[in-house]
């Protein structure tokens, strides 16, 4: 029995030592976990601080950008207002010039063909030439050749006054006011509109119809009846009636 008691005492002693070692390990592990948790919490706090600072910087940039956009929009609106004002003034000046030219055209309105012009021809008072309407319909090139074979040429109108005179003639003269386009002696060459046989380009104030010239493959000039007989560009291969011009 003494030996049994001694063995039990040894076993209890070993068990207490082992429990002590286990508790020491647990305490050490707890301390390590606490230390790691403290580091994690510190890192999370730093991350939140950085994120907050970044959000603040972004919001500051957005606010600054909004202010810049507002300033730019104000400048754009001011520029648009000034542009509209300038455009209105320019349109008013153009209309004044157009009205003045229209009055001039009316004062110089062509009468019936004088004796020096052939029958069915009308005198252009601005060029001292006679123009005649050809009833046949041809392409621009064929019309040009037709006039030249007669010793004439497709009609040209080198001044705005003469263009207004011709437009007015088409509007008011009984033989010229039919509803179809009429070739004129002008063509677009190397991106420049020129009167046939002339070295200078057409005037910038050419009496174009609204939204004309338009299509990139329309290189020849007509008057356009559905738009008040104003100037229009058309495909040179189209067939239209045309106007021949001869020197007085």
C-alpha positions as CSV (number, residue, x, y, z in Angstrom):
1,X,0.0,0.0,0.0
2,X,2.9,2.3,0.8
3,X,4.2,1.8,-2.7
4,X,0.8,2.5,-4.3
5,X,0.4,5.7,-2.3
6,X,3.9,6.7,-3.4
7,X,3.1,6.0,-7.1
8,X,-0.2,8.0,-6.8
9,X,1.7,10.9,-5.3
10,X,4.2,10.9,-8.1
11,X,1.4,10.8,-10.7
12,X,-0.4,13.7,-9.1
13,X,2.9,15.7,-9.0
14,X,3.5,15.0,-12.7
15,X,-0.1,15.9,-13.6
16,X,0.2,19.2,-11.7
17,X,3.4,20.0,-13.5
18,X,1.9,19.2,-16.9
19,X,-1.2,21.4,-16.1
20,X,1.2,24.2,-15.0
21,X,3.1,23.9,-18.3
22,X,-0.2,23.9,-20.3
23,X,-1.5,27.0,-18.4
24,X,1.8,28.7,-19.1
25,X,1.5,27.9,-22.8
26,X,-2.1,29.2,-22.8
27,X,-1.1,32.4,-21.1
28,X,1.7,32.9,-23.6
29,X,-0.7,32.3,-26.5
30,X,-3.3,34.7,-25.0
31,X,-0.6,37.3,-24.7
32,X,0.5,36.7,-28.3
33,X,-3.1,37.0,-29.5
34,X,-3.6,40.2,-27.6
35,X,-0.5,41.7,-29.0
36,X,-1.5,40.7,-32.6
37,X,-5.0,42.0,-32.0
38,X,-3.6,45.3,-30.8
39,X,-1.5,45.5,-34.0
40,X,-4.5,44.7,-36.1
41,X,-6.6,47.3,-34.4
42,X,-3.8,49.8,-34.9
43,X,-3.5,48.9,-38.6
44,X,-7.3,49.2,-39.0
45,X,-7.2,52.6,-37.3
46,X,-4.4,53.8,-39.6
47,X,-6.2,52.5,-42.7
48,X,-9.4,54.3,-41.7
49,X,-7.5,57.5,-41.0
50,X,-5.8,57.3,-44.5
51,X,-9.1,56.5,-46.1
52,X,-10.8,59.4,-44.4
53,X,-8.0,61.7,-45.5
54,X,-8.2,60.4,-49.1
55,X,-11.9,60.9,-49.2
56,X,-11.4,64.5,-47.9
57,X,-8.8,65.1,-50.6
58,X,-11.2,63.7,-53.3
59,X,-14.1,65.8,-52.0
60,X,-11.8,68.9,-52.0
61,X,-10.8,68.1,-55.6
62,X,-14.4,67.6,-56.7
63,X,-15.5,70.8,-55.0
64,X,-12.6,72.7,-56.8
65,X,-13.6,71.1,-60.1
66,X,-17.2,72.0,-59.7
67,X,-16.2,75.6,-59.0
68,X,-13.9,75.6,-62.1
69,X,-16.8,74.2,-64.2
70,X,-19.1,76.8,-62.9
71,X,-16.6,79.5,-63.8
72,X,-16.0,78.0,-67.3
73,X,-19.8,77.7,-67.9
74,X,-20.3,81.3,-66.9
75,X,-17.5,82.3,-69.4
76,X,-19.0,80.1,-72.1
77,X,-22.5,81.6,-71.6
78,X,-21.0,85.1,-71.7
79,X,-19.1,84.2,-74.9
80,X,-22.3,82.7,-76.5
81,X,-24.3,85.8,-75.6
82,X,-21.6,88.0,-77.2
83,X,-21.5,85.8,-80.2
84,X,-25.3,85.9,-80.6
85,X,-25.2,89.7,-80.3
86,X,-22.5,90.0,-82.9
87,X,-24.4,87.6,-85.2
88,X,-27.6,89.6,-84.8
89,X,-25.7,92.8,-85.7
90,X,-24.1,91.1,-88.6
91,X,-27.4,89.8,-89.9
92,X,-28.9,93.3,-89.5
93,X,-26.0,94.7,-91.6
94,X,-26.4,92.0,-94.2
95,X,-30.2,92.6,-94.4
96,X,-29.5,96.4,-94.7
97,X,-27.1,95.6,-97.6
98,X,-29.5,93.2,-99.2
99,X,-32.3,95.7,-99.0
100,X,-30.1,98.4,-100.5
101,X,-29.0,96.1,-103.3
102,X,-32.6,95.0,-103.9
103,X,-33.6,98.7,-104.3
104,X,-30.7,99.1,-106.7
105,X,-31.8,96.1,-108.7
106,X,-35.3,97.3,-108.9
107,X,-34.1,100.7,-110.2
108,X,-32.1,98.9,-112.9
109,X,-34.6,96.3,-113.7
110,X,-34.1,95.1,-117.3
111,X,-36.6,96.1,-119.9
112,X,-37.5,94.1,-123.0
113,X,-34.6,93.2,-125.2
114,X,-33.2,96.3,-127.0
115,X,-32.5,96.2,-130.7
116,X,-28.8,95.4,-130.0
117,X,-29.7,92.0,-128.4
118,X,-31.2,89.2,-130.5
119,X,-34.8,88.3,-130.0
120,X,-35.5,86.3,-126.8
121,X,-32.3,87.7,-125.2
122,X,-32.3,90.1,-122.3
123,X,-29.7,92.7,-121.6
124,X,-27.7,92.5,-118.4
125,X,-27.2,96.2,-117.5
126,X,-24.3,95.3,-115.1
127,X,-22.2,93.6,-117.7
128,X,-23.4,95.1,-121.0
129,X,-24.1,91.6,-122.3
130,X,-27.1,89.7,-123.6
131,X,-28.4,86.5,-122.0
132,X,-30.7,84.0,-123.5
133,X,-32.6,81.1,-121.9
134,X,-32.1,77.8,-123.7
135,X,-35.2,75.5,-123.4
136,X,-33.2,72.3,-123.9
137,X,-32.0,70.4,-120.8
138,X,-28.4,69.3,-120.7
139,X,-25.6,68.5,-118.3
140,X,-23.4,71.4,-117.3
141,X,-20.5,70.4,-119.6
142,X,-22.9,69.8,-122.6
143,X,-24.6,73.2,-121.9
144,X,-21.2,74.9,-121.8
145,X,-20.3,73.3,-125.2
146,X,-23.7,74.2,-126.7
147,X,-23.2,77.9,-125.8
148,X,-19.6,77.9,-127.1
149,X,-20.6,76.3,-130.4
150,X,-22.9,79.4,-130.8
151,X,-20.0,81.7,-130.1
152,X,-21.4,82.4,-126.6
153,X,-20.7,81.0,-123.1
154,X,-22.7,80.0,-120.0
155,X,-23.9,83.1,-118.3
156,X,-21.7,84.6,-115.5
157,X,-22.6,87.2,-112.9
158,X,-19.5,88.6,-111.3
159,X,-21.1,91.1,-108.9
160,X,-23.7,90.7,-106.3
161,X,-25.8,93.4,-108.0
162,X,-25.9,91.4,-111.2
163,X,-26.8,88.3,-109.3
164,X,-29.7,90.1,-107.7
165,X,-30.7,91.4,-111.1
166,X,-30.7,87.8,-112.5
167,X,-32.6,86.4,-109.5
168,X,-35.2,89.2,-109.8
169,X,-35.5,88.5,-113.6
170,X,-36.2,84.9,-112.8
171,X,-38.9,85.8,-110.3
172,X,-40.7,88.4,-112.4
173,X,-40.1,87.8,-116.1
174,X,-42.8,85.7,-117.6
175,X,-40.4,83.7,-119.8
176,X,-37.9,83.0,-117.0
177,X,-40.0,82.1,-113.9
178,X,-40.6,78.4,-114.6
179,X,-40.2,75.9,-111.8
180,X,-36.9,74.2,-112.6
181,X,-33.2,74.8,-112.1
182,X,-31.0,76.7,-114.6
183,X,-27.3,76.2,-115.1
184,X,-25.0,79.2,-114.6
185,X,-21.4,79.5,-115.8
186,X,-19.7,78.7,-112.5
187,X,-17.9,75.6,-111.3
188,X,-16.0,74.4,-108.2
189,X,-12.4,73.8,-109.1
190,X,-9.8,72.8,-106.5
191,X,-12.3,73.7,-103.7
192,X,-12.7,77.2,-105.1
193,X,-16.0,78.4,-106.8
194,X,-15.1,80.3,-110.0
195,X,-17.0,81.8,-112.9
196,X,-16.2,80.2,-116.2
197,X,-13.2,81.8,-117.9
198,X,-12.4,84.0,-114.8
199,X,-9.3,83.8,-112.7
200,X,-11.0,85.2,-109.5
201,X,-13.3,83.2,-107.2
202,X,-16.9,84.0,-106.6
203,X,-17.7,86.7,-104.0
204,X,-18.1,85.5,-100.4
205,X,-21.5,87.2,-100.4
206,X,-22.8,85.0,-103.3
207,X,-26.6,84.8,-102.9
208,X,-26.7,81.1,-101.7
209,X,-29.9,79.5,-100.7
210,X,-30.2,78.3,-97.1
211,X,-27.8,75.4,-96.2
212,X,-26.1,75.8,-99.6
213,X,-23.6,74.8,-100.9
214,X,-24.0,71.3,-99.3
215,X,-23.1,68.0,-101.0
216,X,-19.4,67.5,-101.6
217,X,-20.0,66.1,-105.2
218,X,-22.1,69.0,-106.4
219,X,-19.6,71.1,-108.3
220,X,-21.8,73.2,-110.7
221,X,-24.0,76.2,-110.1
222,X,-27.8,76.7,-110.7
223,X,-30.6,79.0,-109.5
224,X,-33.0,77.1,-107.3
225,X,-36.7,78.0,-107.9
226,X,-38.2,76.4,-104.8
227,X,-36.0,78.7,-102.7
228,X,-36.8,82.0,-104.3
229,X,-34.4,81.4,-107.2
230,X,-31.4,81.7,-105.0
231,X,-28.0,80.1,-105.8
232,X,-27.7,76.3,-105.4
233,X,-24.9,73.8,-106.2
234,X,-25.9,70.7,-108.2
235,X,-24.3,67.6,-109.7
236,X,-22.7,68.6,-113.0
237,X,-24.1,65.5,-114.7
238,X,-27.7,66.5,-113.9
239,X,-29.8,67.8,-116.9
240,X,-31.1,71.4,-116.5
241,X,-32.1,74.2,-118.8
242,X,-29.3,76.8,-119.1
243,X,-28.5,80.4,-119.9
244,X,-26.1,81.5,-122.7
245,X,-24.5,84.9,-122.7
246,X,-23.1,86.9,-125.6
247,X,-21.1,90.1,-125.7
248,X,-23.1,93.2,-126.7
